[in-house]
Amino acid sequence: MNTYVTSDLHFCHDREFIYKPRGFDSIYDMEEKIIENWNNKVNDDDIVYVLGDFALGMDEHRLNNIISRLKGNIKLIIGNHDTDKKL
């Protein structure tokens, strides 16, 4: 089992200033690449601490869909984008 730490993934933060500097043409392209990279590194029994800003402006169904696709045991530390008003 491994432990990983990450932050500021900004799933569903559909603003060019988030995904364009990361080299993507859309938020969907960025999200798919993050999921792919995550799952290539993380195993099912690993622990992943997300230190805030996991997602923004997402409905619960979409959030659950993304989380269900990510390997590991995710521990979310709430960031300013992860409030109930923005999720």
HTML snippet that shows the backbone in 3Dmol.js (N, CA, C, O; Angstrom):
<script src="https://3Dmol.org/build/3Dmol-min.js"></script>
<div id="view" style="width:600px;height:400px;position:relative"></div>
<script>
const pdb = `
ATOM      1  N   MET A   1       0.851  -1.187   0.000  1.00  0.00           N
ATOM      2  CA  MET A   1       0.000   0.000   0.000  1.00  0.00           C
ATOM      3  C   MET A   1       0.894   1.247   0.000  1.00  0.00           C
ATOM      4  O   MET A   1       1.883   1.324   0.728  1.00  0.00           O
ATOM      5  N   ASN A   2       0.517   2.215  -0.834  1.00  0.00           N
ATOM      6  CA  ASN A   2       1.213   3.496  -0.923  1.00  0.00           C
ATOM      7  C   ASN A   2       0.284   4.614  -0.483  1.00  0.00           C
ATOM      8  O   ASN A   2      -0.938   4.465  -0.469  1.00  0.00           O
ATOM      9  N   THR A   3       0.889   5.731  -0.127  1.00  0.00           N
ATOM     10  CA  THR A   3       0.134   6.931   0.216  1.00  0.00           C
ATOM     11  C   THR A   3       0.568   8.044  -0.727  1.00  0.00           C
ATOM     12  O   THR A   3       1.759   8.275  -0.932  1.00  0.00           O
ATOM     13  N   TYR A   4      -0.416   8.726  -1.296  1.00  0.00           N
ATOM     14  CA  TYR A   4      -0.162   9.833  -2.215  1.00  0.00           C
ATOM     15  C   TYR A   4      -0.858  11.090  -1.708  1.00  0.00           C
ATOM     16  O   TYR A   4      -1.860  11.024  -0.996  1.00  0.00           O
ATOM     17  N   VAL A   5      -0.302  12.240  -2.094  1.00  0.00           N
ATOM     18  CA  VAL A   5      -0.884  13.539  -1.745  1.00  0.00           C
ATOM     19  C   VAL A   5      -0.970  14.370  -3.017  1.00  0.00           C
ATOM     20  O   VAL A   5      -0.012  14.446  -3.787  1.00  0.00           O
ATOM     21  N   THR A   6      -2.126  14.993  -3.232  1.00  0.00           N
ATOM     22  CA  THR A   6      -2.319  15.868  -4.385  1.00  0.00           C
ATOM     23  C   THR A   6      -3.270  16.994  -3.986  1.00  0.00           C
ATOM     24  O   THR A   6      -3.834  16.985  -2.892  1.00  0.00           O
ATOM     25  N   SER A   7      -3.438  17.946  -4.869  1.00  0.00           N
ATOM     26  CA  SER A   7      -4.398  19.036  -4.632  1.00  0.00           C
ATOM     27  C   SER A   7      -4.729  19.724  -5.939  1.00  0.00           C
ATOM     28  O   SER A   7      -4.087  19.501  -6.966  1.00  0.00           O
ATOM     29  N   ASP A   8      -5.742  20.563  -5.875  1.00  0.00           N
ATOM     30  CA  ASP A   8      -6.096  21.464  -6.981  1.00  0.00           C
ATOM     31  C   ASP A   8      -6.331  20.755  -8.301  1.00  0.00           C
ATOM     32  O   ASP A   8      -5.862  21.199  -9.348  1.00  0.00           O
ATOM     33  N   LEU A   9      -7.057  19.656  -8.244  1.00  0.00           N
ATOM     34  CA  LEU A   9      -7.391  18.944  -9.476  1.00  0.00           C
ATOM     35  C   LEU A   9      -8.414  19.715 -10.303  1.00  0.00           C
ATOM     36  O   LEU A   9      -8.393  19.659 -11.533  1.00  0.00           O
ATOM     37  N   HIS A  10      -9.293  20.421  -9.640  1.00  0.00           N
ATOM     38  CA  HIS A  10     -10.282  21.293 -10.296  1.00  0.00           C
ATOM     39  C   HIS A  10     -11.150  20.564 -11.314  1.00  0.00           C
ATOM     40  O   HIS A  10     -11.402  21.074 -12.406  1.00  0.00           O
ATOM     41  N   PHE A  11     -11.606  19.362 -10.949  1.00  0.00           N
ATOM     42  CA  PHE A  11     -12.579  18.704 -11.807  1.00  0.00           C
ATOM     43  C   PHE A  11     -13.770  19.635 -11.991  1.00  0.00           C
ATOM     44  O   PHE A  11     -14.230  20.275 -11.046  1.00  0.00           O
ATOM     45  N   CYS A  12     -14.253  19.698 -13.213  1.00  0.00           N
ATOM     46  CA  CYS A  12     -15.456  20.449 -13.588  1.00  0.00           C
ATOM     47  C   CYS A  12     -15.316  21.963 -13.459  1.00  0.00           C
ATOM     48  O   CYS A  12     -16.317  22.678 -13.506  1.00  0.00           O
ATOM     49  N   HIS A  13     -14.120  22.451 -13.300  1.00  0.00           N
ATOM     50  CA  HIS A  13     -13.902  23.903 -13.254  1.00  0.00           C
ATOM     51  C   HIS A  13     -13.702  24.369 -14.697  1.00  0.00           C
ATOM     52  O   HIS A  13     -12.577  24.487 -15.184  1.00  0.00           O
ATOM     53  N   ASP A  14     -14.805  24.626 -15.350  1.00  0.00           N
ATOM     54  CA  ASP A  14     -14.829  24.867 -16.797  1.00  0.00           C
ATOM     55  C   ASP A  14     -14.465  26.313 -17.145  1.00  0.00           C
ATOM     56  O   ASP A  14     -15.287  27.077 -17.650  1.00  0.00           O
ATOM     57  N   ARG A  15     -13.222  26.658 -16.862  1.00  0.00           N
ATOM     58  CA  ARG A  15     -12.693  27.966 -17.218  1.00  0.00           C
ATOM     59  C   ARG A  15     -11.359  27.765 -17.921  1.00  0.00           C
ATOM     60  O   ARG A  15     -10.523  26.978 -17.477  1.00  0.00           O
ATOM     61  N   GLU A  16     -11.173  28.471 -19.005  1.00  0.00           N
ATOM     62  CA  GLU A  16      -9.943  28.299 -19.785  1.00  0.00           C
ATOM     63  C   GLU A  16      -8.683  28.508 -18.959  1.00  0.00           C
ATOM     64  O   GLU A  16      -7.667  27.865 -19.223  1.00  0.00           O
ATOM     65  N   PHE A  17      -8.723  29.392 -17.966  1.00  0.00           N
ATOM     66  CA  PHE A  17      -7.514  29.645 -17.180  1.00  0.00           C
ATOM     67  C   PHE A  17      -7.133  28.444 -16.310  1.00  0.00           C
ATOM     68  O   PHE A  17      -6.044  28.424 -15.738  1.00  0.00           O
ATOM     69  N   ILE A  18      -8.011  27.447 -16.203  1.00  0.00           N
ATOM     70  CA  ILE A  18      -7.674  26.210 -15.502  1.00  0.00           C
ATOM     71  C   ILE A  18      -7.097  25.182 -16.471  1.00  0.00           C
ATOM     72  O   ILE A  18      -5.995  24.681 -16.247  1.00  0.00           O
ATOM     73  N   TYR A  19      -7.813  24.861 -17.534  1.00  0.00           N
ATOM     74  CA  TYR A  19      -7.367  23.765 -18.392  1.00  0.00           C
ATOM     75  C   TYR A  19      -6.400  24.182 -19.497  1.00  0.00           C
ATOM     76  O   TYR A  19      -5.547  23.381 -19.880  1.00  0.00           O
ATOM     77  N   LYS A  20      -6.498  25.392 -20.020  1.00  0.00           N
ATOM     78  CA  LYS A  20      -5.598  25.810 -21.107  1.00  0.00           C
ATOM     79  C   LYS A  20      -4.126  25.817 -20.690  1.00  0.00           C
ATOM     80  O   LYS A  20      -3.294  25.279 -21.420  1.00  0.00           O
ATOM     81  N   PRO A  21      -3.770  26.414 -19.528  1.00  0.00           N
ATOM     82  CA  PRO A  21      -2.363  26.385 -19.123  1.00  0.00           C
ATOM     83  C   PRO A  21      -1.823  24.971 -18.879  1.00  0.00           C
ATOM     84  O   PRO A  21      -0.614  24.743 -18.911  1.00  0.00           O
ATOM     85  N   ARG A  22      -2.726  24.042 -18.638  1.00  0.00           N
ATOM     86  CA  ARG A  22      -2.329  22.650 -18.444  1.00  0.00           C
ATOM     87  C   ARG A  22      -2.206  21.920 -19.779  1.00  0.00           C
ATOM     88  O   ARG A  22      -1.861  20.738 -19.806  1.00  0.00           O
ATOM     89  N   GLY A  23      -2.483  22.610 -20.884  1.00  0.00           N
ATOM     90  CA  GLY A  23      -2.298  22.039 -22.212  1.00  0.00           C
ATOM     91  C   GLY A  23      -3.497  21.323 -22.799  1.00  0.00           C
ATOM     92  O   GLY A  23      -3.340  20.496 -23.697  1.00  0.00           O
ATOM     93  N   PHE A  24      -4.698  21.625 -22.310  1.00  0.00           N
ATOM     94  CA  PHE A  24      -5.898  20.947 -22.786  1.00  0.00           C
ATOM     95  C   PHE A  24      -6.829  21.907 -23.507  1.00  0.00           C
ATOM     96  O   PHE A  24      -6.834  23.109 -23.239  1.00  0.00           O
ATOM     97  N   ASP A  25      -7.620  21.359 -24.430  1.00  0.00           N
ATOM     98  CA  ASP A  25      -8.582  22.152 -25.186  1.00  0.00           C
ATOM     99  C   ASP A  25      -9.934  22.259 -24.499  1.00  0.00           C
ATOM    100  O   ASP A  25     -10.741  23.119 -24.850  1.00  0.00           O
ATOM    101  N   SER A  26     -10.187  21.393 -23.525  1.00  0.00           N
ATOM    102  CA  SER A  26     -11.466  21.430 -22.812  1.00  0.00           C
ATOM    103  C   SER A  26     -11.293  20.848 -21.419  1.00  0.00           C
ATOM    104  O   SER A  26     -10.312  20.161 -21.135  1.00  0.00           O
ATOM    105  N   ILE A  27     -12.259  21.135 -20.555  1.00  0.00           N
ATOM    106  CA  ILE A  27     -12.253  20.579 -19.211  1.00  0.00           C
ATOM    107  C   ILE A  27     -12.395  19.062 -19.267  1.00  0.00           C
ATOM    108  O   ILE A  27     -11.825  18.355 -18.436  1.00  0.00           O
ATOM    109  N   TYR A  28     -13.150  18.557 -20.240  1.00  0.00           N
ATOM    110  CA  TYR A  28     -13.356  17.117 -20.361  1.00  0.00           C
ATOM    111  C   TYR A  28     -12.068  16.394 -20.732  1.00  0.00           C
ATOM    112  O   TYR A  28     -11.792  15.313 -20.212  1.00  0.00           O
ATOM    113  N   ASP A  29     -11.273  16.984 -21.635  1.00  0.00           N
ATOM    114  CA  ASP A  29      -9.979  16.395 -21.980  1.00  0.00           C
ATOM    115  C   ASP A  29      -9.068  16.354 -20.756  1.00  0.00           C
ATOM    116  O   ASP A  29      -8.383  15.359 -20.519  1.00  0.00           O
ATOM    117  N   MET A  30      -9.062  17.438 -19.978  1.00  0.00           N
ATOM    118  CA  MET A  30      -8.234  17.501 -18.781  1.00  0.00           C
ATOM    119  C   MET A  30      -8.672  16.442 -17.769  1.00  0.00           C
ATOM    120  O   MET A  30      -7.841  15.725 -17.212  1.00  0.00           O
ATOM    121  N   GLU A  31      -9.975  16.350 -17.539  1.00  0.00           N
ATOM    122  CA  GLU A  31     -10.483  15.383 -16.561  1.00  0.00           C
ATOM    123  C   GLU A  31     -10.131  13.947 -16.945  1.00  0.00           C
ATOM    124  O   GLU A  31      -9.715  13.159 -16.096  1.00  0.00           O
ATOM    125  N   GLU A  32     -10.295  13.611 -18.218  1.00  0.00           N
ATOM    126  CA  GLU A  32      -9.989  12.256 -18.659  1.00  0.00           C
ATOM    127  C   GLU A  32      -8.511  11.939 -18.482  1.00  0.00           C
ATOM    128  O   GLU A  32      -8.160  10.817 -18.116  1.00  0.00           O
ATOM    129  N   LYS A  33      -7.648  12.905 -18.735  1.00  0.00           N
ATOM    130  CA  LYS A  33      -6.207  12.681 -18.570  1.00  0.00           C
ATOM    131  C   LYS A  33      -5.837  12.549 -17.098  1.00  0.00           C
ATOM    132  O   LYS A  33      -5.001  11.716 -16.748  1.00  0.00           O
ATOM    133  N   ILE A  34      -6.442  13.353 -16.233  1.00  0.00           N
ATOM    134  CA  ILE A  34      -6.188  13.222 -14.799  1.00  0.00           C
ATOM    135  C   ILE A  34      -6.607  11.827 -14.330  1.00  0.00           C
ATOM    136  O   ILE A  34      -5.858  11.166 -13.611  1.00  0.00           O
ATOM    137  N   ILE A  35      -7.793  11.378 -14.729  1.00  0.00           N
ATOM    138  CA  ILE A  35      -8.275  10.054 -14.335  1.00  0.00           C
ATOM    139  C   ILE A  35      -7.330   8.964 -14.848  1.00  0.00           C
ATOM    140  O   ILE A  35      -6.989   8.038 -14.112  1.00  0.00           O
ATOM    141  N   GLU A  36      -6.915   9.073 -16.092  1.00  0.00           N
ATOM    142  CA  GLU A  36      -5.994   8.092 -16.674  1.00  0.00           C
ATOM    143  C   GLU A  36      -4.674   8.062 -15.907  1.00  0.00           C
ATOM    144  O   GLU A  36      -4.199   6.991 -15.528  1.00  0.00           O
ATOM    145  N   ASN A  37      -4.080   9.240 -15.675  1.00  0.00           N
ATOM    146  CA  ASN A  37      -2.798   9.306 -14.966  1.00  0.00           C
ATOM    147  C   ASN A  37      -2.926   8.784 -13.539  1.00  0.00           C
ATOM    148  O   ASN A  37      -2.075   8.034 -13.063  1.00  0.00           O
ATOM    149  N   TRP A  38      -3.997   9.188 -12.865  1.00  0.00           N
ATOM    150  CA  TRP A  38      -4.261   8.737 -11.496  1.00  0.00           C
ATOM    151  C   TRP A  38      -4.289   7.207 -11.450  1.00  0.00           C
ATOM    152  O   TRP A  38      -3.594   6.592 -10.642  1.00  0.00           O
ATOM    153  N   ASN A  39      -5.093   6.604 -12.317  1.00  0.00           N
ATOM    154  CA  ASN A  39      -5.275   5.152 -12.292  1.00  0.00           C
ATOM    155  C   ASN A  39      -4.055   4.386 -12.771  1.00  0.00           C
ATOM    156  O   ASN A  39      -3.912   3.204 -12.459  1.00  0.00           O
ATOM    157  N   ASN A  40      -3.175   5.030 -13.522  1.00  0.00           N
ATOM    158  CA  ASN A  40      -1.921   4.394 -13.911  1.00  0.00           C
ATOM    159  C   ASN A  40      -0.932   4.346 -12.750  1.00  0.00           C
ATOM    160  O   ASN A  40      -0.012   3.528 -12.755  1.00  0.00           O
ATOM    161  N   LYS A  41      -1.109   5.205 -11.768  1.00  0.00           N
ATOM    162  CA  LYS A  41      -0.193   5.294 -10.622  1.00  0.00           C
ATOM    163  C   LYS A  41      -0.765   4.664  -9.353  1.00  0.00           C
ATOM    164  O   LYS A  41      -0.046   3.982  -8.623  1.00  0.00           O
ATOM    165  N   VAL A  42      -2.036   4.885  -9.087  1.00  0.00           N
ATOM    166  CA  VAL A  42      -2.673   4.498  -7.829  1.00  0.00           C
ATOM    167  C   VAL A  42      -3.285   3.105  -7.958  1.00  0.00           C
ATOM    168  O   VAL A  42      -3.904   2.777  -8.970  1.00  0.00           O
ATOM    169  N   ASN A  43      -3.104   2.294  -6.920  1.00  0.00           N
ATOM    170  CA  ASN A  43      -3.735   0.975  -6.843  1.00  0.00           C
ATOM    171  C   ASN A  43      -4.959   1.055  -5.937  1.00  0.00           C
ATOM    172  O   ASN A  43      -5.127   2.018  -5.189  1.00  0.00           O
ATOM    173  N   ASP A  44      -5.803   0.044  -6.011  1.00  0.00           N
ATOM    174  CA  ASP A  44      -7.050   0.044  -5.239  1.00  0.00           C
ATOM    175  C   ASP A  44      -6.841   0.164  -3.733  1.00  0.00           C
ATOM    176  O   ASP A  44      -7.679   0.746  -3.045  1.00  0.00           O
ATOM    177  N   ASP A  45      -5.749  -0.369  -3.211  1.00  0.00           N
ATOM    178  CA  ASP A  45      -5.521  -0.336  -1.763  1.00  0.00           C
ATOM    179  C   ASP A  45      -4.691   0.864  -1.306  1.00  0.00           C
ATOM    180  O   ASP A  45      -4.393   0.978  -0.118  1.00  0.00           O
ATOM    181  N   ASP A  46      -4.317   1.749  -2.209  1.00  0.00           N
ATOM    182  CA  ASP A  46      -3.555   2.951  -1.860  1.00  0.00           C
ATOM    183  C   ASP A  46      -4.457   4.001  -1.220  1.00  0.00           C
ATOM    184  O   ASP A  46      -5.673   3.995  -1.417  1.00  0.00           O
ATOM    185  N   ILE A  47      -3.853   4.896  -0.457  1.00  0.00           N
ATOM    186  CA  ILE A  47      -4.561   6.031   0.128  1.00  0.00           C
ATOM    187  C   ILE A  47      -4.122   7.284  -0.611  1.00  0.00           C
ATOM    188  O   ILE A  47      -2.928   7.493  -0.828  1.00  0.00           O
ATOM    189  N   VAL A  48      -5.081   8.120  -1.001  1.00  0.00           N
ATOM    190  CA  VAL A  48      -4.787   9.374  -1.688  1.00  0.00           C
ATOM    191  C   VAL A  48      -5.425  10.515  -0.901  1.00  0.00           C
ATOM    192  O   VAL A  48      -6.644  10.572  -0.742  1.00  0.00           O
ATOM    193  N   TYR A  49      -4.582  11.417  -0.414  1.00  0.00           N
ATOM    194  CA  TYR A  49      -5.061  12.626   0.248  1.00  0.00           C
ATOM    195  C   TYR A  49      -5.164  13.726  -0.800  1.00  0.00           C
ATOM    196  O   TYR A  49      -4.184  14.037  -1.476  1.00  0.00           O
ATOM    197  N   VAL A  50      -6.336  14.307  -0.935  1.00  0.00           N
ATOM    198  CA  VAL A  50      -6.549  15.437  -1.837  1.00  0.00           C
ATOM    199  C   VAL A  50      -6.687  16.667  -0.949  1.00  0.00           C
ATOM    200  O   VAL A  50      -7.662  16.801  -0.209  1.00  0.00           O
ATOM    201  N   LEU A  51      -5.705  17.563  -1.027  1.00  0.00           N
ATOM    202  CA  LEU A  51      -5.651  18.726  -0.135  1.00  0.00           C
ATOM    203  C   LEU A  51      -6.394  19.910  -0.726  1.00  0.00           C
ATOM    204  O   LEU A  51      -5.827  20.985  -0.923  1.00  0.00           O
ATOM    205  N   GLY A  52      -7.654  19.698  -1.003  1.00  0.00           N
ATOM    206  CA  GLY A  52      -8.527  20.780  -1.433  1.00  0.00           C
ATOM    207  C   GLY A  52      -8.648  20.965  -2.927  1.00  0.00           C
ATOM    208  O   GLY A  52      -7.805  20.527  -3.710  1.00  0.00           O
ATOM    209  N   ASP A  53      -9.721  21.626  -3.290  1.00  0.00           N
ATOM    210  CA  ASP A  53     -10.053  22.001  -4.665  1.00  0.00           C
ATOM    211  C   ASP A  53     -10.095  20.801  -5.608  1.00  0.00           C
ATOM    212  O   ASP A  53      -9.520  20.801  -6.697  1.00  0.00           O
ATOM    213  N   PHE A  54     -10.800  19.791  -5.138  1.00  0.00           N
ATOM    214  CA  PHE A  54     -11.015  18.602  -5.960  1.00  0.00           C
ATOM    215  C   PHE A  54     -11.947  18.908  -7.120  1.00  0.00           C
ATOM    216  O   PHE A  54     -11.708  18.474  -8.247  1.00  0.00           O
ATOM    217  N   ALA A  55     -13.021  19.663  -6.842  1.00  0.00           N
ATOM    218  CA  ALA A  55     -14.044  19.909  -7.861  1.00  0.00           C
ATOM    219  C   ALA A  55     -14.717  21.252  -7.636  1.00  0.00           C
ATOM    220  O   ALA A  55     -14.663  21.818  -6.544  1.00  0.00           O
ATOM    221  N   LEU A  56     -15.347  21.748  -8.682  1.00  0.00           N
ATOM    222  CA  LEU A  56     -16.084  23.008  -8.591  1.00  0.00           C
ATOM    223  C   LEU A  56     -17.339  22.917  -9.445  1.00  0.00           C
ATOM    224  O   LEU A  56     -17.298  22.448 -10.582  1.00  0.00           O
ATOM    225  N   GLY A  57     -18.449  23.369  -8.886  1.00  0.00           N
ATOM    226  CA  GLY A  57     -19.670  23.524  -9.661  1.00  0.00           C
ATOM    227  C   GLY A  57     -20.238  22.250 -10.243  1.00  0.00           C
ATOM    228  O   GLY A  57     -20.855  22.271 -11.308  1.00  0.00           O
ATOM    229  N   MET A  58     -20.037  21.152  -9.560  1.00  0.00           N
ATOM    230  CA  MET A  58     -20.432  19.864 -10.079  1.00  0.00           C
ATOM    231  C   MET A  58     -21.673  19.362  -9.362  1.00  0.00           C
ATOM    232  O   MET A  58     -21.812  19.562  -8.155  1.00  0.00           O
ATOM    233  N   ASP A  59     -22.562  18.724 -10.072  1.00  0.00           N
ATOM    234  CA  ASP A  59     -23.679  18.106  -9.381  1.00  0.00           C
ATOM    235  C   ASP A  59     -23.223  16.776  -8.767  1.00  0.00           C
ATOM    236  O   ASP A  59     -22.197  16.217  -9.156  1.00  0.00           O
ATOM    237  N   GLU A  60     -23.998  16.290  -7.813  1.00  0.00           N
ATOM    238  CA  GLU A  60     -23.617  15.101  -7.055  1.00  0.00           C
ATOM    239  C   GLU A  60     -23.434  13.878  -7.948  1.00  0.00           C
ATOM    240  O   GLU A  60     -22.529  13.078  -7.714  1.00  0.00           O
ATOM    241  N   HIS A  61     -24.273  13.720  -8.962  1.00  0.00           N
ATOM    242  CA  HIS A  61     -24.169  12.580  -9.878  1.00  0.00           C
ATOM    243  C   HIS A  61     -22.821  12.596 -10.607  1.00  0.00           C
ATOM    244  O   HIS A  61     -22.143  11.572 -10.689  1.00  0.00           O
ATOM    245  N   ARG A  62     -22.443  13.746 -11.126  1.00  0.00           N
ATOM    246  CA  ARG A  62     -21.166  13.839 -11.856  1.00  0.00           C
ATOM    247  C   ARG A  62     -19.990  13.618 -10.913  1.00  0.00           C
ATOM    248  O   ARG A  62     -19.027  12.938 -11.268  1.00  0.00           O
ATOM    249  N   LEU A  63     -20.064  14.187  -9.718  1.00  0.00           N
ATOM    250  CA  LEU A  63     -19.009  13.995  -8.731  1.00  0.00           C
ATOM    251  C   LEU A  63     -18.842  12.517  -8.398  1.00  0.00           C
ATOM    252  O   LEU A  63     -17.721  12.007  -8.382  1.00  0.00           O
ATOM    253  N   ASN A  64     -19.945  11.829  -8.134  1.00  0.00           N
ATOM    254  CA  ASN A  64     -19.878  10.405  -7.811  1.00  0.00           C
ATOM    255  C   ASN A  64     -19.337   9.587  -8.982  1.00  0.00           C
ATOM    256  O   ASN A  64     -18.613   8.613  -8.775  1.00  0.00           O
ATOM    257  N   ASN A  65     -19.679   9.973 -10.196  1.00  0.00           N
ATOM    258  CA  ASN A  65     -19.168   9.286 -11.380  1.00  0.00           C
ATOM    259  C   ASN A  65     -17.644   9.402 -11.457  1.00  0.00           C
ATOM    260  O   ASN A  65     -16.962   8.410 -11.714  1.00  0.00           O
ATOM    261  N   ILE A  66     -17.111  10.594 -11.240  1.00  0.00           N
ATOM    262  CA  ILE A  66     -15.656  10.785 -11.291  1.00  0.00           C
ATOM    263  C   ILE A  66     -14.990  10.009 -10.167  1.00  0.00           C
ATOM    264  O   ILE A  66     -14.021   9.288 -10.407  1.00  0.00           O
ATOM    265  N   ILE A  67     -15.491  10.145  -8.945  1.00  0.00           N
ATOM    266  CA  ILE A  67     -14.884   9.456  -7.808  1.00  0.00           C
ATOM    267  C   ILE A  67     -14.907   7.942  -8.014  1.00  0.00           C
ATOM    268  O   ILE A  67     -13.944   7.258  -7.669  1.00  0.00           O
ATOM    269  N   SER A  68     -15.985   7.420  -8.568  1.00  0.00           N
ATOM    270  CA  SER A  68     -16.089   5.968  -8.767  1.00  0.00           C
ATOM    271  C   SER A  68     -15.076   5.452  -9.784  1.00  0.00           C
ATOM    272  O   SER A  68     -14.761   4.262  -9.796  1.00  0.00           O
ATOM    273  N   ARG A  69     -14.576   6.317 -10.617  1.00  0.00           N
ATOM    274  CA  ARG A  69     -13.593   5.922 -11.637  1.00  0.00           C
ATOM    275  C   ARG A  69     -12.163   5.998 -11.137  1.00  0.00           C
ATOM    276  O   ARG A  69     -11.253   5.501 -11.800  1.00  0.00           O
ATOM    277  N   LEU A  70     -11.944   6.612  -9.973  1.00  0.00           N
ATOM    278  CA  LEU A  70     -10.600   6.783  -9.429  1.00  0.00           C
ATOM    279  C   LEU A  70     -10.256   5.651  -8.475  1.00  0.00           C
ATOM    280  O   LEU A  70     -11.042   5.319  -7.588  1.00  0.00           O
ATOM    281  N   LYS A  71      -9.080   5.059  -8.657  1.00  0.00           N
ATOM    282  CA  LYS A  71      -8.615   4.004  -7.767  1.00  0.00           C
ATOM    283  C   LYS A  71      -8.195   4.597  -6.428  1.00  0.00           C
ATOM    284  O   LYS A  71      -7.937   5.795  -6.307  1.00  0.00           O
ATOM    285  N   GLY A  72      -8.133   3.730  -5.434  1.00  0.00           N
ATOM    286  CA  GLY A  72      -7.620   4.108  -4.131  1.00  0.00           C
ATOM    287  C   GLY A  72      -8.697   4.553  -3.168  1.00  0.00           C
ATOM    288  O   GLY A  72      -9.868   4.678  -3.526  1.00  0.00           O
ATOM    289  N   ASN A  73      -8.279   4.787  -1.950  1.00  0.00           N
ATOM    290  CA  ASN A  73      -9.130   5.264  -0.877  1.00  0.00           C
ATOM    291  C   ASN A  73      -8.886   6.763  -0.738  1.00  0.00           C
ATOM    292  O   ASN A  73      -7.863   7.175  -0.193  1.00  0.00           O
ATOM    293  N   ILE A  74      -9.812   7.574  -1.223  1.00  0.00           N
ATOM    294  CA  ILE A  74      -9.625   9.025  -1.300  1.00  0.00           C
ATOM    295  C   ILE A  74     -10.032   9.684   0.003  1.00  0.00           C
ATOM    296  O   ILE A  74     -11.123   9.454   0.525  1.00  0.00           O
ATOM    297  N   LYS A  75      -9.132  10.508   0.517  1.00  0.00           N
ATOM    298  CA  LYS A  75      -9.373  11.310   1.716  1.00  0.00           C
ATOM    299  C   LYS A  75      -9.360  12.772   1.280  1.00  0.00           C
ATOM    300  O   LYS A  75      -8.303  13.318   0.965  1.00  0.00           O
ATOM    301  N   LEU A  76     -10.524  13.399   1.260  1.00  0.00           N
ATOM    302  CA  LEU A  76     -10.637  14.773   0.766  1.00  0.00           C
ATOM    303  C   LEU A  76     -10.563  15.767   1.921  1.00  0.00           C
ATOM    304  O   LEU A  76     -11.375  15.726   2.845  1.00  0.00           O
ATOM    305  N   ILE A  77      -9.594  16.644   1.854  1.00  0.00           N
ATOM    306  CA  ILE A  77      -9.512  17.790   2.742  1.00  0.00           C
ATOM    307  C   ILE A  77     -10.221  18.920   1.991  1.00  0.00           C
ATOM    308  O   ILE A  77      -9.806  19.292   0.893  1.00  0.00           O
ATOM    309  N   ILE A  78     -11.267  19.455   2.566  1.00  0.00           N
ATOM    310  CA  ILE A  78     -12.106  20.441   1.879  1.00  0.00           C
ATOM    311  C   ILE A  78     -11.316  21.722   1.603  1.00  0.00           C
ATOM    312  O   ILE A  78     -10.668  22.276   2.490  1.00  0.00           O
ATOM    313  N   GLY A  79     -11.387  22.173   0.353  1.00  0.00           N
ATOM    314  CA  GLY A  79     -10.789  23.439  -0.060  1.00  0.00           C
ATOM    315  C   GLY A  79     -11.876  24.465  -0.342  1.00  0.00           C
ATOM    316  O   GLY A  79     -13.065  24.172  -0.216  1.00  0.00           O
ATOM    317  N   ASN A  80     -11.467  25.652  -0.719  1.00  0.00           N
ATOM    318  CA  ASN A  80     -12.450  26.719  -0.945  1.00  0.00           C
ATOM    319  C   ASN A  80     -13.379  26.434  -2.121  1.00  0.00           C
ATOM    320  O   ASN A  80     -14.443  27.047  -2.208  1.00  0.00           O
ATOM    321  N   HIS A  81     -13.023  25.536  -3.021  1.00  0.00           N
ATOM    322  CA  HIS A  81     -13.911  25.166  -4.128  1.00  0.00           C
ATOM    323  C   HIS A  81     -14.763  23.950  -3.810  1.00  0.00           C
ATOM    324  O   HIS A  81     -15.639  23.584  -4.594  1.00  0.00           O
ATOM    325  N   ASP A  82     -14.517  23.322  -2.670  1.00  0.00           N
ATOM    326  CA  ASP A  82     -15.203  22.082  -2.319  1.00  0.00           C
ATOM    327  C   ASP A  82     -16.324  22.295  -1.299  1.00  0.00           C
ATOM    328  O   ASP A  82     -16.604  21.409  -0.492  1.00  0.00           O
ATOM    329  N   THR A  83     -16.948  23.434  -1.332  1.00  0.00           N
ATOM    330  CA  THR A  83     -18.035  23.698  -0.391  1.00  0.00           C
ATOM    331  C   THR A  83     -19.357  23.205  -0.961  1.00  0.00           C
ATOM    332  O   THR A  83     -19.470  22.926  -2.155  1.00  0.00           O
ATOM    333  N   ASP A  84     -20.356  23.103  -0.090  1.00  0.00           N
ATOM    334  CA  ASP A  84     -21.665  22.652  -0.565  1.00  0.00           C
ATOM    335  C   ASP A  84     -22.295  23.609  -1.551  1.00  0.00           C
ATOM    336  O   ASP A  84     -23.177  23.215  -2.314  1.00  0.00           O
ATOM    337  N   LYS A  85     -21.864  24.854  -1.553  1.00  0.00           N
ATOM    338  CA  LYS A  85     -22.392  25.827  -2.511  1.00  0.00           C
ATOM    339  C   LYS A  85     -21.778  25.635  -3.889  1.00  0.00           C
ATOM    340  O   LYS A  85     -22.351  26.078  -4.885  1.00  0.00           O
ATOM    341  N   LYS A  86     -20.622  24.983  -3.965  1.00  0.00           N
ATOM    342  CA  LYS A  86     -19.929  24.830  -5.230  1.00  0.00           C
ATOM    343  C   LYS A  86     -19.913  23.404  -5.729  1.00  0.00           C
ATOM    344  O   LYS A  86     -19.589  23.185  -6.896  1.00  0.00           O
ATOM    345  N   LEU A  87     -20.245  22.418  -4.906  1.00  0.00           N
ATOM    346  CA  LEU A  87     -20.272  21.030  -5.350  1.00  0.00           C
ATOM    347  C   LEU A  87     -21.643  20.651  -5.837  1.00  0.00           C
ATOM    348  O   LEU A  87     -21.858  19.512  -6.253  1.00  0.00           O
TER     349      LEU A  87
END
`;
const viewer = $3Dmol.createViewer("view");
viewer.addModel(pdb, "pdb");
viewer.setStyle({}, {cartoon: {color: "spectrum"}});
viewer.zoomTo();
viewer.render();
</script>
